[in-house]
Amino acid sequence: VEDVCDGMHSLLRRPDNTEGNQCGIVVEQASNESHGIWTCKIFNTQYGELVGSKNLVITVKPTTTKLSPKKIMAYPGDLREIECSVMAARPAVKITWTINGRDITAHADAVERYNNHD
C-alpha cells in the first residue's frame, strides 16, 4: 500500500478517503491480464495476518456467434438438436431461444461448455 500511495505503480492509486487509515487501492485502468482474484495481505498487526480477496472481472464482448445447423426445418412435435456457440465472452452469455417471438428457453436442454477458464 505504501508503494501505491507513493505512486510507484502506474494505474493504481490510493483512495480519496484515507480517514481511519484506509489501506485500499484504486485500480485506474485494468487489462485482460488483470482478470482474476486480487488478494491483499496485511502482516504484523495486533490481530495477526489479515487477508481479503476480490474477484476482478474484466468483461469481454462476445466476438462470434455460431448456430448449427444454419437452417432449421421442423414440424409440430419434431425434436431437433440445435447448437448455439458464443466465442470469447466474459462473463458467460445468457442464451434465449425463441420461435416466432415466443420464448421457449424453458423447454430447451441447455448444456454449457467452457473452452477455457476465462
N, CA, C and O atoms as a printed pandas DataFrame, in Angstrom:
     atom_number atom_name residue_name chain_id  residue_number  x_coord  y_coord  z_coord
0              1         N          VAL        A               1    0.829   -1.197    0.000
1              2        CA          VAL        A               1    0.000    0.000    0.000
2              3         C          VAL        A               1    0.869    1.253    0.000
3              4         O          VAL        A               1    0.531    2.246   -0.645
4              5         N          GLU        A               2    1.984    1.208    0.721
5              6        CA          GLU        A               2    2.878    2.373    0.722
6              7         C          GLU        A               2    3.377    2.654   -0.683
7              8         O          GLU        A               2    3.462    3.812   -1.091
8              9         N          ASP        A               3    3.711    1.596   -1.436
9             10        CA          ASP        A               3    4.171    1.787   -2.813
10            11         C          ASP        A               3    3.079    2.436   -3.659
11            12         O          ASP        A               3    3.371    3.295   -4.492
12            13         N          VAL        A               4    1.840    2.040   -3.456
13            14        CA          VAL        A               4    0.736    2.623   -4.208
14            15         C          VAL        A               4    0.572    4.082   -3.819
15            16         O          VAL        A               4    0.435    4.939   -4.693
16            17         N          CYS        A               5    0.583    4.383   -2.526
17            18        CA          CYS        A               5    0.437    5.763   -2.062
18            19         C          CYS        A               5    1.581    6.649   -2.540
19            20         O          CYS        A               5    1.388    7.845   -2.755
20            21         N          ASP        A               6    2.768    6.076   -2.706
21            22        CA          ASP        A               6    3.925    6.835   -3.186
22            23         C          ASP        A               6    3.963    6.938   -4.709
23            24         O          ASP        A               6    4.894    7.524   -5.260
24            25         N          GLY        A               7    2.967    6.378   -5.398
25            26        CA          GLY        A               7    2.893    6.491   -6.852
26            27         C          GLY        A               7    3.868    5.595   -7.593
27            28         O          GLY        A               7    4.220    5.890   -8.735
28            29         N          MET        A               8    4.316    4.508   -6.978
29            30        CA          MET        A               8    5.305    3.642   -7.612
30            31         C          MET        A               8    4.692    2.639   -8.594
31            32         O          MET        A               8    5.421    1.980   -9.335
32            33         N          HIS        A               9    3.361    2.517   -8.606
33            34        CA          HIS        A               9    2.698    1.602   -9.525
34            35         C          HIS        A               9    1.758    2.402  -10.418
35            36         O          HIS        A               9    0.804    3.017   -9.941
36            37         N          SER        A              10    2.039    2.387  -11.720
37            38        CA          SER        A              10    1.171    3.131  -12.618
38            39         C          SER        A              10   -0.203    2.468  -12.649
39            40         O          SER        A              10   -0.320    1.251  -12.507
40            41         N          LEU        A              11   -1.221    3.269  -12.834
41            42        CA          LEU        A              11   -2.614    2.839  -12.946
42            43         C          LEU        A              11   -3.227    2.377  -11.628
43            44         O          LEU        A              11   -4.367    1.913  -11.609
44            45         N          LEU        A              12   -2.486    2.497  -10.528
45            46        CA          LEU        A              12   -3.028    2.240   -9.196
46            47         C          LEU        A              12   -2.830    3.509   -8.368
47            48         O          LEU        A              12   -1.824    4.203   -8.512
48            49         N          ARG        A              13   -3.789    3.802   -7.508
49            50        CA          ARG        A              13   -3.625    4.969   -6.627
50            51         C          ARG        A              13   -4.333    4.700   -5.307
51            52         O          ARG        A              13   -5.109    3.751   -5.188
52            53         N          ARG        A              14   -4.060    5.537   -4.325
53            54        CA          ARG        A              14   -4.716    5.404   -3.028
54            55         C          ARG        A              14   -6.139    5.948   -3.141
55            56         O          ARG        A              14   -6.424    6.767   -4.015
56            57         N          PRO        A              15   -7.024    5.499   -2.269
57            58        CA          PRO        A              15   -8.399    6.018   -2.280
58            59         C          PRO        A              15   -8.434    7.499   -1.913
59            60         O          PRO        A              15   -7.533    8.000   -1.240
60            61         N          ASP        A              16   -9.469    8.186   -2.355
61            62        CA          ASP        A              16   -9.629    9.600   -1.992
62            63         C          ASP        A              16   -9.838    9.758   -0.494
63            64         O          ASP        A              16   -9.367   10.731    0.096
64            65         N          ASN        A              17  -10.538    8.815    0.129
65            66        CA          ASN        A              17  -10.817    8.875    1.559
66            67         C          ASN        A              17   -9.866    7.933    2.287
67            68         O          ASN        A              17   -9.995    6.713    2.186
68            69         N          THR        A              18   -8.914    8.497    3.018
69            70        CA          THR        A              18   -7.977    7.675    3.796
70            71         C          THR        A              18   -8.213    7.863    5.290
71            72         O          THR        A              18   -7.351    7.527    6.101
72            73         N          GLU        A              19   -9.370    8.394    5.655
73            74        CA          GLU        A              19   -9.713    8.578    7.057
74            75         C          GLU        A              19   -9.798    7.212    7.740
75            76         O          GLU        A              19  -10.338    6.266    7.167
76            77         N          GLY        A              20   -9.283    7.109    8.925
77            78        CA          GLY        A              20   -9.296    5.843    9.651
78            79         C          GLY        A              20   -8.263    4.875    9.105
79            80         O          GLY        A              20   -8.425    3.661    9.233
80            81         N          ASN        A              21   -7.190    5.398    8.490
81            82        CA          ASN        A              21   -6.101    4.568    7.977
82            83         C          ASN        A              21   -6.564    3.614    6.871
83            84         O          ASN        A              21   -6.172    2.448    6.837
84            85         N          GLN        A              22   -7.397    4.125    5.976
85            86        CA          GLN        A              22   -7.879    3.336    4.843
86            87         C          GLN        A              22   -6.677    2.818    4.054
87            88         O          GLN        A              22   -5.826    3.604    3.637
88            89         N          CYS        A              23   -6.602    1.517    3.850
89            90        CA          CYS        A              23   -5.430    0.959    3.170
90            91         C          CYS        A              23   -5.809    0.296    1.844
91            92         O          CYS        A              23   -5.111   -0.605    1.379
92            93         N          GLY        A              24   -6.888    0.730    1.247
93            94        CA          GLY        A              24   -7.287    0.163   -0.036
94            95         C          GLY        A              24   -6.499    0.753   -1.184
95            96         O          GLY        A              24   -5.673    1.647   -1.000
96            97         N          ILE        A              25   -6.769    0.239   -2.375
97            98        CA          ILE        A              25   -6.171    0.790   -3.592
98            99         C          ILE        A              25   -7.290    1.006   -4.604
99           100         O          ILE        A              25   -8.333    0.356   -4.544
100          101         N          VAL        A              26   -7.061    1.914   -5.518
101          102        CA          VAL        A              26   -7.994    2.175   -6.614
102          103         C          VAL        A              26   -7.300    1.760   -7.895
103          104         O          VAL        A              26   -6.189    2.206   -8.180
104          105         N          VAL        A              27   -7.955    0.905   -8.671
105          106        CA          VAL        A              27   -7.422    0.488   -9.967
106          107         C          VAL        A              27   -7.948    1.477  -10.998
107          108         O          VAL        A              27   -9.145    1.496  -11.288
108          109         N          GLU        A              28   -7.069    2.292  -11.549
109          110        CA          GLU        A              28   -7.465    3.314  -12.513
110          111         C          GLU        A              28   -7.762    2.717  -13.889
111          112         O          GLU        A              28   -8.658    3.177  -14.597
112          113         N          GLN        A              29   -7.011    1.705  -14.248
113          114        CA          GLN        A              29   -7.198    1.082  -15.558
114          115         C          GLN        A              29   -6.746   -0.369  -15.454
115          116         O          GLN        A              29   -5.705   -0.665  -14.867
116          117         N          ALA        A              30   -7.536   -1.267  -16.029
117          118        CA          ALA        A              30   -7.205   -2.687  -15.968
118          119         C          ALA        A              30   -7.126   -3.244  -17.380
119          120         O          ALA        A              30   -7.717   -2.695  -18.310
120          121         N          SER        A              31   -6.400   -4.329  -17.530
121          122        CA          SER        A              31   -6.282   -5.003  -18.816
122          123         C          SER        A              31   -6.803   -6.420  -18.666
123          124         O          SER        A              31   -7.167   -6.836  -17.566
124          125         N          ASN        A              32   -6.842   -7.150  -19.745
125          126        CA          ASN        A              32   -7.306   -8.534  -19.714
126          127         C          ASN        A              32   -6.464   -9.366  -18.742
127          128         O          ASN        A              32   -6.979  -10.293  -18.117
128          129         N          GLU        A              33   -5.196   -9.047  -18.613
129          130        CA          GLU        A              33   -4.316   -9.772  -17.696
130          131         C          GLU        A              33   -4.667   -9.505  -16.238
131          132         O          GLU        A              33   -4.248  -10.257  -15.359
132          133         N          SER        A              34   -5.432   -8.444  -15.964
133          134        CA          SER        A              34   -5.830   -8.104  -14.598
134          135         C          SER        A              34   -6.986   -8.964  -14.112
135          136         O          SER        A              34   -7.293   -8.953  -12.920
136          137         N          HIS        A              35   -7.632   -9.706  -14.998
137          138        CA          HIS        A              35   -8.788  -10.529  -14.655
138          139         C          HIS        A              35   -8.406  -11.609  -13.649
139          140         O          HIS        A              35   -7.385  -12.278  -13.805
140          141         N          GLY        A              36   -9.223  -11.775  -12.628
141          142        CA          GLY        A              36   -8.991  -12.843  -11.658
142          143         C          GLY        A              36   -9.065  -12.357  -10.228
143          144         O          GLY        A              36   -9.544  -11.257   -9.952
144          145         N          ILE        A              37   -8.590  -13.182   -9.332
145          146        CA          ILE        A              37   -8.642  -12.889   -7.901
146          147         C          ILE        A              37   -7.474  -11.986   -7.507
147          148         O          ILE        A              37   -6.318  -12.296   -7.792
148          149         N          TRP        A              38   -7.780  -10.882   -6.858
149          150        CA          TRP        A              38   -6.777   -9.994   -6.287
150          151         C          TRP        A              38   -6.836  -10.177   -4.776
151          152         O          TRP        A              38   -7.915  -10.139   -4.185
152          153         N          THR        A              39   -5.693  -10.374   -4.161
153          154        CA          THR        A              39   -5.644  -10.620   -2.720
154          155         C          THR        A              39   -4.750   -9.584   -2.045
155          156         O          THR        A              39   -3.665   -9.263   -2.529
156          157         N          CYS        A              40   -5.225   -9.080   -0.936
157          158        CA          CYS        A              40   -4.457   -8.134   -0.131
158          159         C          CYS        A              40   -4.165   -8.794    1.213
159          160         O          CYS        A              40   -5.069   -9.318    1.865
160          161         N          LYS        A              41   -2.892   -8.764    1.625
161          162        CA          LYS        A              41   -2.492   -9.322    2.915
162          163         C          LYS        A              41   -1.838   -8.221    3.742
163          164         O          LYS        A              41   -0.987   -7.476    3.254
164          165         N          ILE        A              42   -2.241   -8.137    4.972
165          166        CA          ILE        A              42   -1.636   -7.189    5.904
166          167         C          ILE        A              42   -0.944   -8.007    6.986
167          168         O          ILE        A              42   -1.569   -8.839    7.644
168          169         N          PHE        A              43    0.357   -7.762    7.164
169          170        CA          PHE        A              43    1.161   -8.529    8.125
170          171         C          PHE        A              43    1.442   -7.698    9.372
171          172         O          PHE        A              43    1.280   -6.478    9.380
172          173         N          ASN        A              44    1.864   -8.386   10.415
173          174        CA          ASN        A              44    2.333   -7.755   11.648
174          175         C          ASN        A              44    1.298   -6.825   12.274
175          176         O          ASN        A              44    1.633   -5.715   12.688
176          177         N          THR        A              45    0.100   -7.249   12.343
177          178        CA          THR        A              45   -0.908   -6.473   13.045
178          179         C          THR        A              45   -1.135   -7.117   14.409
179          180         O          THR        A              45   -0.678   -8.232   14.662
180          181         N          GLN        A              46   -1.819   -6.434   15.253
181          182        CA          GLN        A              46   -2.117   -6.995   16.573
182          183         C          GLN        A              46   -3.049   -8.190   16.462
183          184         O          GLN        A              46   -3.185   -8.955   17.416
184          185         N          TYR        A              47   -3.703   -8.365   15.295
185          186        CA          TYR        A              47   -4.618   -9.492   15.080
186          187         C          TYR        A              47   -3.975  -10.600   14.251
187          188         O          TYR        A              47   -4.652  -11.566   13.896
188          189         N          GLY        A              48   -2.714  -10.488   13.941
189          190        CA          GLY        A              48   -2.056  -11.455   13.063
190          191         C          GLY        A              48   -2.229  -11.031   11.614
191          192         O          GLY        A              48   -2.424   -9.850   11.324
192          193         N          GLU        A              49   -2.159  -11.978   10.725
193          194        CA          GLU        A              49   -2.287  -11.671    9.300
194          195         C          GLU        A              49   -3.757  -11.462    8.938
195          196         O          GLU        A              49   -4.614  -12.275    9.283
196          197         N          LEU        A              50   -4.034  -10.363    8.239
197          198        CA          LEU        A              50   -5.377  -10.089    7.725
198          199         C          LEU        A              50   -5.341  -10.267    6.214
199          200         O          LEU        A              50   -4.449   -9.750    5.543
200          201         N          VAL        A              51   -6.319  -11.004    5.679
201          202        CA          VAL        A              51   -6.346  -11.291    4.247
202          203         C          VAL        A              51   -7.739  -11.004    3.716
203          204         O          VAL        A              51   -8.741  -11.358    4.337
204          205         N          GLY        A              52   -7.788  -10.357    2.559
205          206        CA          GLY        A              52   -9.055  -10.111    1.871
206          207         C          GLY        A              52   -8.857  -10.280    0.384
207          208         O          GLY        A              52   -7.806   -9.924   -0.151
208          209         N          SER        A              53   -9.858  -10.820   -0.291
209          210        CA          SER        A              53   -9.755  -11.036   -1.739
210          211         C          SER        A              53  -11.004  -10.534   -2.449
211          212         O          SER        A              53  -12.097  -10.519   -1.882
212          213         N          LYS        A              54  -10.826  -10.130   -3.677
213          214        CA          LYS        A              54  -11.919   -9.720   -4.552
214          215         C          LYS        A              54  -11.666  -10.306   -5.931
215          216         O          LYS        A              54  -10.523  -10.423   -6.375
216          217         N          ASN        A              55  -12.748  -10.669   -6.596
217          218        CA          ASN        A              55  -12.642  -11.166   -7.963
218          219         C          ASN        A              55  -12.841   -9.992   -8.910
219          220         O          ASN        A              55  -13.925   -9.411   -8.962
220          221         N          LEU        A              56  -11.808   -9.642   -9.653
221          222        CA          LEU        A              56  -11.875   -8.565  -10.625
222          223         C          LEU        A              56  -12.249   -9.171  -11.974
223          224         O          LEU        A              56  -11.475   -9.932  -12.554
224          225         N          VAL        A              57  -13.430   -8.832  -12.468
225          226        CA          VAL        A              57  -13.916   -9.380  -13.737
226          227         C          VAL        A              57  -13.705   -8.332  -14.832
227          228         O          VAL        A              57  -14.295   -7.252  -14.806
228          229         N          ILE        A              58  -12.861   -8.675  -15.779
229          230        CA          ILE        A              58  -12.666   -7.831  -16.953
230          231         C          ILE        A              58  -13.598   -8.388  -18.022
231          232         O          ILE        A              58  -13.391   -9.496  -18.517
232          233         N          THR        A              59  -14.608   -7.628  -18.372
233          234        CA          THR        A              59  -15.598   -8.132  -19.322
234          235         C          THR        A              59  -15.021   -8.193  -20.731
235          236         O          THR        A              59  -14.178   -7.384  -21.117
236          237         N          VAL        A              60  -15.498   -9.171  -21.478
237          238        CA          VAL        A              60  -15.098   -9.342  -22.874
238          239         C          VAL        A              60  -16.370   -9.454  -23.704
239          240         O          VAL        A              60  -17.194  -10.338  -23.476
240          241         N          LYS        A              61  -16.521   -8.554  -24.665
241          242        CA          LYS        A              61  -17.683   -8.578  -25.543
242          243         C          LYS        A              61  -17.599   -9.806  -26.446
243          244         O          LYS        A              61  -16.534  -10.097  -26.990
244          245         N          PRO        A              62  -18.713  -10.536  -26.613
245          246        CA          PRO        A              62  -18.677  -11.723  -27.491
246          247         C          PRO        A              62  -18.186  -11.340  -28.883
247          248         O          PRO        A              62  -18.592  -10.321  -29.442
248          249         N          THR        A              63  -17.313  -12.167  -29.428
249          250        CA          THR        A              63  -16.745  -11.852  -30.736
250          251         C          THR        A              63  -17.473  -12.548  -31.876
251          252         O          THR        A              63  -17.634  -11.960  -32.946
252          253         N          THR        A              64  -17.913  -13.772  -31.678
253          254        CA          THR        A              64  -18.521  -14.555  -32.748
254          255         C          THR        A              64  -19.633  -15.413  -32.178
255          256         O          THR        A              64  -19.509  -15.974  -31.089
256          257         N          THR        A              65  -20.716  -15.509  -32.922
257          258        CA          THR        A              65  -21.761  -16.469  -32.578
258          259         C          THR        A              65  -21.905  -17.437  -33.739
259          260         O          THR        A              65  -21.707  -17.073  -34.898
260          261         N          LYS        A              66  -22.250  -18.663  -33.415
261          262        CA          LYS        A              66  -22.380  -19.697  -34.446
262          263         C          LYS        A              66  -23.608  -20.535  -34.118
263          264         O          LYS        A              66  -23.753  -21.028  -32.999
264          265         N          LEU        A              67  -24.484  -20.693  -35.092
265          266        CA          LEU        A              67  -25.678  -21.515  -34.947
266          267         C          LEU        A              67  -25.545  -22.703  -35.886
267          268         O          LEU        A              67  -25.240  -22.538  -37.067
268          269         N          SER        A              68  -25.773  -23.892  -35.363
269          270        CA          SER        A              68  -25.634  -25.091  -36.185
270          271         C          SER        A              68  -26.829  -26.013  -35.924
271          272         O          SER        A              68  -27.090  -26.352  -34.769
272          273         N          PRO        A              69  -27.558  -26.426  -36.960
273          274        CA          PRO        A              69  -27.412  -26.052  -38.368
274          275         C          PRO        A              69  -27.917  -24.629  -38.605
275          276         O          PRO        A              69  -28.653  -24.072  -37.791
276          277         N          LYS        A              70  -27.506  -24.054  -39.737
277          278        CA          LYS        A              70  -27.879  -22.673  -40.040
278          279         C          LYS        A              70  -29.350  -22.549  -40.408
279          280         O          LYS        A              70  -29.991  -21.554  -40.069
280          281         N          LYS        A              71  -29.887  -23.541  -41.092
281          282        CA          LYS        A              71  -31.297  -23.522  -41.483
282          283         C          LYS        A              71  -31.996  -24.699  -40.818
283          284         O          LYS        A              71  -31.513  -25.831  -40.861
284          285         N          ILE        A              72  -33.138  -24.415  -40.202
285          286        CA          ILE        A              72  -33.838  -25.446  -39.443
286          287         C          ILE        A              72  -35.251  -25.605  -39.995
287          288         O          ILE        A              72  -36.009  -24.638  -40.083
288          289         N          MET        A              73  -35.590  -26.819  -40.362
289          290        CA          MET        A              73  -36.954  -27.145  -40.796
290          291         C          MET        A              73  -37.516  -28.123  -39.774
291          292         O          MET        A              73  -36.908  -29.160  -39.511
292          293         N          ALA        A              74  -38.660  -27.806  -39.200
293          294        CA          ALA        A              74  -39.266  -28.682  -38.213
294          295         C          ALA        A              74  -40.779  -28.543  -38.289
295          296         O          ALA        A              74  -41.311  -27.528  -38.738
296          297         N          TYR        A              75  -41.442  -29.575  -37.846
297          298        CA          TYR        A              75  -42.899  -29.598  -37.803
298          299         C          TYR        A              75  -43.319  -29.816  -36.356
299          300         O          TYR        A              75  -42.525  -30.312  -35.557
300          301         N          PRO        A              76  -44.557  -29.456  -35.999
301          302        CA          PRO        A              76  -45.010  -29.654  -34.615
302          303         C          PRO        A              76  -44.745  -31.082  -34.144
303          304         O          PRO        A              76  -45.057  -32.049  -34.838
304          305         N          GLY        A              77  -44.169  -31.192  -32.960
305          306        CA          GLY        A              77  -43.849  -32.494  -32.387
306          307         C          GLY        A              77  -42.452  -32.986  -32.718
307          308         O          GLY        A              77  -41.967  -33.926  -32.089
308          309         N          ASP        A              78  -41.792  -32.371  -33.695
309          310        CA          ASP        A              78  -40.425  -32.768  -34.052
310          311         C          ASP        A              78  -39.447  -32.326  -32.958
311          312         O          ASP        A              78  -39.635  -31.291  -32.318
312          313         N          LEU        A              79  -38.418  -33.121  -32.764
313          314        CA          LEU        A              79  -37.320  -32.743  -31.885
314          315         C          LEU        A              79  -36.098  -32.499  -32.752
315          316         O          LEU        A              79  -35.754  -33.334  -33.589
316          317         N          ARG        A              80  -35.446  -31.376  -32.563
317          318        CA          ARG        A              80  -34.250  -31.042  -33.323
318          319         C          ARG        A              80  -33.159  -30.614  -32.361
319          320         O          ARG        A              80  -33.413  -29.904  -31.387
320          321         N          GLU        A              81  -31.940  -31.055  -32.646
321          322        CA          GLU        A              81  -30.800  -30.603  -31.855
322          323         C          GLU        A              81  -30.174  -29.420  -32.574
323          324         O          GLU        A              81  -29.784  -29.510  -33.739
324          325         N          ILE        A              82  -30.087  -28.316  -31.855
325          326        CA          ILE        A              82  -29.535  -27.079  -32.405
326          327         C          ILE        A              82  -28.477  -26.599  -31.431
327          328         O          ILE        A              82  -28.685  -26.617  -30.218
328          329         N          GLU        A              83  -27.358  -26.177  -31.954
329          330        CA          GLU        A              83  -26.282  -25.706  -31.090
330          331         C          GLU        A              83  -25.982  -24.249  -31.384
331          332         O          GLU        A              83  -25.815  -23.853  -32.538
332          333         N          CYS        A              84  -25.916  -23.460  -30.325
333          334        CA          CYS        A              84  -25.523  -22.063  -30.433
334          335         C          CYS        A              84  -24.236  -21.895  -29.644
335          336         O          CYS        A              84  -24.175  -22.229  -28.461
336          337         N          SER        A              85  -23.220  -21.383  -30.299
337          338        CA          SER        A              85  -21.918  -21.172  -29.646
338          339         C          SER        A              85  -21.597  -19.685  -29.655
339          340         O          SER        A              85  -21.814  -18.990  -30.648
340          341         N          VAL        A              86  -21.084  -19.220  -28.547
341          342        CA          VAL        A              86  -20.650  -17.835  -28.428
342          343         C          VAL        A              86  -19.191  -17.865  -28.017
343          344         O          VAL        A              86  -18.826  -18.502  -27.029
344          345         N          MET        A              87  -18.372  -17.182  -28.769
345          346        CA          MET        A              87  -16.927  -17.217  -28.526
346          347         C          MET        A              87  -16.474  -15.978  -27.744
347          348         O          MET        A              87  -17.008  -14.880  -27.907
348          349         N          ALA        A              88  -15.490  -16.196  -26.908
349          350        CA          ALA        A              88  -14.765  -15.122  -26.209
350          351         C          ALA        A              88  -15.690  -14.142  -25.502
351          352         O          ALA        A              88  -15.631  -12.940  -25.760
352          353         N          ALA        A              89  -16.535  -14.638  -24.622
353          354        CA          ALA        A              89  -17.418  -13.770  -23.857
354          355         C          ALA        A              89  -17.131  -13.925  -22.374
355          356         O          ALA        A              89  -16.991  -15.041  -21.874
356          357         N          ARG        A              90  -17.045  -12.809  -21.677
357          358        CA          ARG        A              90  -16.884  -12.843  -20.232
358          359         C          ARG        A              90  -17.668  -11.692  -19.645
359          360         O          ARG        A              90  -17.421  -10.552  -20.038
360          361         N          PRO        A              91  -18.600  -11.913  -18.727
361          362        CA          PRO        A              91  -18.988  -13.211  -18.202
362          363         C          PRO        A              91  -19.738  -14.020  -19.251
363          364         O          PRO        A              91  -20.030  -13.522  -20.338
364          365         N          ALA        A              92  -20.048  -15.266  -18.919
365          366        CA          ALA        A              92  -20.736  -16.139  -19.863
366          367         C          ALA        A              92  -22.055  -15.499  -20.277
367          368         O          ALA        A              92  -22.736  -14.872  -19.465
368          369         N          VAL        A              93  -22.402  -15.663  -21.536
369          370        CA          VAL        A              93  -23.633  -15.079  -22.047
370          371         C          VAL        A              93  -24.842  -15.912  -21.635
371          372         O          VAL        A              93  -24.719  -17.094  -21.312
372          373         N          LYS        A              94  -25.994  -15.285  -21.650
373          374        CA          LYS        A              94  -27.245  -15.991  -21.408
374          375         C          LYS        A              94  -27.940  -16.114  -22.760
375          376         O          LYS        A              94  -28.230  -15.105  -23.403
376          377         N          ILE        A              95  -28.202  -17.323  -23.186
377          378        CA          ILE        A              95  -28.835  -17.562  -24.478
378          379         C          ILE        A              95  -30.321  -17.777  -24.268
379          380         O          ILE        A              95  -30.731  -18.547  -23.400
380          381         N          THR        A              96  -31.120  -17.095  -25.064
381          382        CA          THR        A              96  -32.564  -17.240  -25.029
382          383         C          THR        A              96  -33.018  -17.800  -26.369
383          384         O          THR        A              96  -32.634  -17.296  -27.424
384          385         N          TRP        A              97  -33.837  -18.843  -26.322
385          386        CA          TRP        A              97  -34.368  -19.468  -27.535
386          387         C          TRP        A              97  -35.804  -18.993  -27.745
387          388         O          TRP        A              97  -36.610  -19.004  -26.814
388          389         N          THR        A              98  -36.120  -18.576  -28.975
389          390        CA          THR        A              98  -37.475  -18.137  -29.303
390          391         C          THR        A              98  -37.916  -18.736  -30.630
391          392         O          THR        A              98  -37.094  -19.025  -31.500
392          393         N          ILE        A              99  -39.222  -18.917  -30.774
393          394        CA          ILE        A              99  -39.835  -19.288  -32.054
394          395         C          ILE        A              99  -40.932  -18.264  -32.311
395          396         O          ILE        A              99  -41.871  -18.127  -31.527
396          397         N          ASN        A             100  -40.797  -17.550  -33.418
397          398        CA          ASN        A             100  -41.768  -16.503  -33.766
398          399         C          ASN        A             100  -42.009  -15.539  -32.609
399          400         O          ASN        A             100  -43.145  -15.130  -32.371
400          401         N          GLY        A             101  -40.959  -15.176  -31.894
401          402        CA          GLY        A             101  -41.045  -14.228  -30.800
402          403         C          GLY        A             101  -41.486  -14.819  -29.478
403          404         O          GLY        A             101  -41.520  -14.105  -28.476
404          405         N          ARG        A             102  -41.828  -16.105  -29.437
405          406        CA          ARG        A             102  -42.276  -16.759  -28.195
406          407         C          ARG        A             102  -41.074  -17.429  -27.536
407          408         O          ARG        A             102  -40.372  -18.218  -28.168
408          409         N          ASP        A             103  -40.841  -17.114  -26.277
409          410        CA          ASP        A             103  -39.692  -17.652  -25.538
410          411         C          ASP        A             103  -39.924  -19.132  -25.230
411          412         O          ASP        A             103  -40.900  -19.491  -24.570
412          413         N          ILE        A             104  -39.020  -19.985  -25.713
413          414        CA          ILE        A             104  -39.097  -21.427  -25.451
414          415         C          ILE        A             104  -37.872  -21.915  -24.677
415          416         O          ILE        A             104  -37.600  -23.114  -24.628
416          417         N          THR        A             105  -37.143  -20.989  -24.078
417          418        CA          THR        A             105  -35.911  -21.331  -23.378
418          419         C          THR        A             105  -36.144  -22.386  -22.300
419          420         O          THR        A             105  -35.305  -23.267  -22.112
420          421         N          ALA        A             106  -37.266  -22.310  -21.593
421          422        CA          ALA        A             106  -37.543  -23.259  -20.515
422          423         C          ALA        A             106  -37.689  -24.684  -21.042
423          424         O          ALA        A             106  -37.525  -25.640  -20.283
424          425         N          HIS        A             107  -37.993  -24.840  -22.322
425          426        CA          HIS        A             107  -38.173  -26.160  -22.919
426          427         C          HIS        A             107  -36.883  -26.702  -23.542
427          428         O          HIS        A             107  -36.858  -27.819  -24.057
428          429         N          ALA        A             108  -35.821  -25.908  -23.491
429          430        CA          ALA        A             108  -34.548  -26.319  -24.080
430          431         C          ALA        A             108  -33.672  -26.972  -23.016
431          432         O          ALA        A             108  -33.736  -26.607  -21.842
432          433         N          ASP        A             109  -32.867  -27.923  -23.425
433          434        CA          ASP        A             109  -31.870  -28.523  -22.542
434          435         C          ASP        A             109  -30.550  -27.810  -22.796
435          436         O          ASP        A             109  -29.848  -28.109  -23.761
436          437         N          ALA        A             110  -30.226  -26.885  -21.940
437          438        CA          ALA        A             110  -29.006  -26.112  -22.130
438          439         C          ALA        A             110  -27.816  -26.841  -21.534
439          440         O          ALA        A             110  -27.873  -27.323  -20.403
440          441         N          VAL        A             111  -26.750  -26.918  -22.295
441          442        CA          VAL        A             111  -25.504  -27.514  -21.830
442          443         C          VAL        A             111  -24.422  -26.468  -22.040
443          444         O          VAL        A             111  -24.160  -26.041  -23.164
444          445         N          GLU        A             112  -23.800  -26.064  -20.941
445          446        CA          GLU        A             112  -22.727  -25.086  -21.047
446          447         C          GLU        A             112  -21.396  -25.803  -21.095
447          448         O          GLU        A             112  -21.108  -26.661  -20.261
448          449         N          ARG        A             113  -20.581  -25.445  -22.082
449          450        CA          ARG        A             113  -19.234  -25.995  -22.209
450          451         C          ARG        A             113  -18.277  -24.824  -22.332
451          452         O          ARG        A             113  -18.420  -23.966  -23.203
452          453         N          TYR        A             114  -17.317  -24.811  -21.455
453          454        CA          TYR        A             114  -16.314  -23.747  -21.486
454          455         C          TYR        A             114  -15.050  -24.282  -22.115
455          456         O          TYR        A             114  -14.600  -25.379  -21.786
456          457         N          ASN        A             115  -14.476  -23.512  -23.018
457          458        CA          ASN        A             115  -13.265  -24.000  -23.670
458          459         C          ASN        A             115  -11.998  -23.518  -22.963
459          460         O          ASN        A             115  -10.898  -23.925  -23.336
460          461         N          ASN        A             116  -12.133  -22.660  -21.951
461          462        CA          ASN        A             116  -11.002  -22.287  -21.095
462          463         C          ASN        A             116  -11.538  -21.650  -19.822
463          464         O          ASN        A             116  -12.737  -21.389  -19.727
464          465         N          HIS        A             117  -10.690  -21.399  -18.855
465          466        CA          HIS        A             117  -11.135  -20.882  -17.566
466          467         C          HIS        A             117  -11.633  -19.454  -17.625
467          468         O          HIS        A             117  -12.281  -19.002  -16.681
468          469         N          ASP        A             118  -11.355  -18.718  -18.705
469          470        CA          ASP        A             118  -11.803  -17.333  -18.813
470          471         C          ASP        A             118  -13.245  -17.242  -19.252
471          472         O          ASP        A             118  -13.779  -16.142  -19.392
